[in-house]
């Protein structure tokens, strides 16, 4: 599985259109159909230790809502949130970690499952 750690506006299991480039490799053109998944990128702030009990507990809370995780580096994580995830709970946990000074986060694309004012 490869979560969109560095790509924007595309998520796990989205159906995409691609063309073949001059070098024979596929080149992304557009998203044809959205899967309903949204990846959340989370970067630990300088000085934050991932194994410290309070940080580990906060990360585990996010893992409990996610169906896939990719650890890009010691400080950079990507969590996939399926359509069925409790997004309000997720955003609350992400915001709590940000307010606590553990991390900064962003979604890979707009989350269609959040209502206006819930972000």
C-alpha positions in Angstrom: 0.0 0.0 0.0 1.2 3.5 -0.8 -0.5 6.3 0.9 -0.3 9.8 -0.7 2.5 11.2 1.5 3.6 13.9 -0.9 0.8 14.2 -3.4 -2.1 16.6 -3.0 -5.8 16.1 -4.0 -5.5 12.4 -4.4 -6.3 9.6 -1.9 -6.0 5.8 -1.5 -8.2 3.9 -3.9 -9.2 7.0 -5.9 -9.8 6.1 -9.6 -7.4 8.1 -11.7 -6.7 8.9 -15.3 -3.1 8.7 -16.5 -1.2 9.0 -19.8 2.0 7.4 -20.8 4.9 9.9 -20.8 7.8 10.2 -23.2 9.9 7.9 -20.9 7.2 5.2 -20.9 6.0 5.9 -17.4 2.5 6.7 -16.4 1.8 10.4 -15.7 -1.1 11.4 -13.5 -3.8 13.5 -15.3 -6.8 13.7 -12.9 -9.0 12.0 -10.3 -11.9 10.4 -12.1 -13.7 9.1 -9.1 -13.1 9.7 -5.4 -12.9 6.7 -3.0 -14.1 8.5 0.1 -10.7 7.9 1.8 -8.7 10.9 3.0 -5.1 10.7 4.1 -3.9 12.9 7.0 -0.3 13.9 7.1 1.2 14.4 10.5 4.6 15.9 11.2 6.0 15.8 14.7 7.4 19.1 15.8 11.1 19.5 16.8 11.9 18.2 20.2 8.8 15.9 20.3 9.7 12.2 21.1 7.4 9.8 19.4 7.8 7.2 22.2 7.1 9.6 25.1 3.9 8.3 26.8 1.7 11.3 26.1 2.7 11.5 22.4 2.4 7.7 22.0 -1.0 7.8 23.5 -2.1 10.6 21.2 -0.7 8.8 18.1 -2.4 5.5 19.2 -5.7 7.4 19.4 -5.3 8.3 15.7 -4.2 4.8 14.8 -7.5 3.5 16.3 -9.5 5.5 13.8 -7.2 4.8 10.8 -7.2 1.7 8.6 -3.7 2.2 7.2 -0.6 4.0 8.3 2.7 4.8 6.6 5.7 6.0 8.6 7.6 8.1 6.1 10.3 9.0 8.6 10.8 9.2 12.4 8.8 12.5 12.4 6.4 12.1 9.4 3.4 9.9 9.4 0.4 9.4 7.0 -2.8 7.9 8.2 -5.6 6.8 5.9 -9.1 7.5 7.1 -11.8 5.4 5.4 -15.2 6.6 4.6 -16.5 4.9 7.7 -14.1 6.7 10.1 -15.5 8.9 12.9 -14.2 12.1 11.3 -15.4 14.5 14.1 -13.5 12.3 16.6 -10.4 12.2 14.3 -10.3 16.0 13.8 -10.7 16.5 17.6 -7.7 14.2 18.2 -5.6 15.8 15.5 -6.4 19.3 16.9 -5.7 18.2 20.5 -2.2 17.0 19.4 -1.6 20.2 17.6 -2.7 22.3 20.6 -0.5 20.2 22.8 2.5 21.1 20.6 3.1 17.5 19.4 2.5 18.0 15.7 1.1 19.9 12.7 -1.2 18.1 10.3 -3.0 18.5 7.0 -5.4 16.4 4.9 -4.2 15.2 1.5 -7.5 16.5 0.0 -10.7 18.1 1.1 -12.5 15.7 3.4 -16.0 15.3 1.9 -17.3 13.7 5.1 -16.9 16.8 7.3 -19.8 19.3 7.3 -19.1 23.0 7.1 -17.4 24.3 10.2 -15.8 20.9 11.1 -12.2 21.2 10.1 
